[in-house]
Amino acid sequence: MIAVVGAGLMGAATAWQLARQGHEVTLIEAHDIGHKHGSSHGSSRIFRRAYADPFYVRLTGQAYEHWRELEHDSATPLLRTTGGLDLGEGRNPEGLAAVLGAAGVPYELLGAEAAAERWPHIRFTGSVLHHPDAGVIDADQTVTACSSRAVEHGADALIGVRVTGVDVQDKALLHMDDGRELIADTVVIAAGPWLSDLQLPGLSLPLRVTQQQVFHFLQREPHVHWPILVSKDKSMQVFGLPSGADGGPLPAVKVAEHDRGTPTTARTRDGAVDPSSRTRVSDFVRDRLPGLEPDPTAEATCLYTTTPDEDFVLDRHGPLVIVSPCSGHGAKFAPLIGAMAADLATGRAEPHPRFRLARAG
């Protein structure tokens, strides 16, 4: 039996991949499915192909195929294509264009004037990379689809049950807060920011958990279709994408800083939005996104769990498979990470060197 601890994006996707392959699976979640205590909630996450690293460009292509498989299996639309923009000196649009071109990924490199003609609701100050394959993922629906289909494919689910410890010998013994114990041949740990709460024998991971804040701004023209965007200059790195249900009943765009999170833990986070971040993001919207109202209509916090090199963790240590953390850019890979974790759990594949525990310390 394979136990999967954590039913966020990565854990639910792993359980789905394993169950559809016919394996005996138990999915364990400390909270409700779709809870807001980690990193997997909300209606809007970015899918993009634009990475400076060819390795991740290849992975985005593989992830896209797995998204379509998940949509087909669950009969649920999860990935909506909007196109994507990369702008700002720090994003190096010309360099990104070269990487995408080498990978055969469609793109356009535009000057500021040409970009402004196409997207007049955005103010451009330099060259812009447009790649049409980018889009928006509904994280809430993805978690629901994966966990539901895992159960429909035969998985058991223990919901509202917290794993409090793991003893490892030939197999793994899981201790739970309701007094139950569970023996598993393999345990996939996909606990995200809660990973440090688990005392995993023989493992010490140098992970940094930060509380991030996101803001939603109403569109001045509700009919306009916004692309996703990533902007980076000397002072800040910002991303934006259509909000979906998170922004309220009217069309809105989610805008947030990728960096400058506040160090915390999953257990001690306060959930309070940093007012300095609100000011910086609102100023960015006022200056660069004239198609949006400059004051947020909704706001929220979430958690990043980051490795020192911002690569993921996908490795096996005895009967334990450690999945993610995803360093703030993993949502777009969820069904692919589920497939990779399933291969590790069943012994069909070796860990990729980029994702090994040893390289992360």
Salt bridges, closest charged atoms under 4 A:
GLU29 OE2 - HIS35 NE2 3.15
ASP53 OD2 - ARG354 NH2 2.70
GLU69 OE1 - ARG20 NH1 3.61
GLU69 OE1 - HIS66 ND1 3.79
GLU71 OE1 - ARG68 NH1 2.50
ASP73 OD2 - ARG149 NE 3.08
ASP73 OD2 - HIS153 NE2 3.08
ASP86 OD2 - ARG91 NH2 2.60
ASP86 OD1 - HIS131 ND1 3.78
GLU108 OE1 - ARG118 NH1 2.74
GLU108 OE1 - HIS130 ND1 2.89
GLU152 OE1 - ARG149 NH1 2.57
ASP167 OD2 - HIS175 NE2 2.64
ASP178 OD2 - ARG180 NE 2.71
GLU181 OE2 - HIS175 ND1 3.07
ASP185 OD1 - LYS171 NZ 3.18
ASP197 OD2 - ARG267 NH2 2.62
GLU221 OE1 - HIS223 NE2 3.70
GLU257 OE2 - ARG260 NE 3.81
GLU257 OE2 - ARG280 NE 2.79
ASP283 OD1 - ARG286 NH1 3.07
ASP287 OD1 - ARG123 NH2 2.78
GLU293 OE1 - ARG220 NH1 3.45
ASP295 OD1 - ARG286 NH2 3.74
GLU299 OE1 - ARG278 NE 2.90
ASP309 OD1 - ARG359 NH2 2.62
ASP311 OD2 - ARG354 NE 2.76
ASP315 OD1 - ARG356 NH1 3.80
ASP343 OD1 - ARG348 NH2 2.76
GLU350 OE1 - ARG356 NH2 3.97
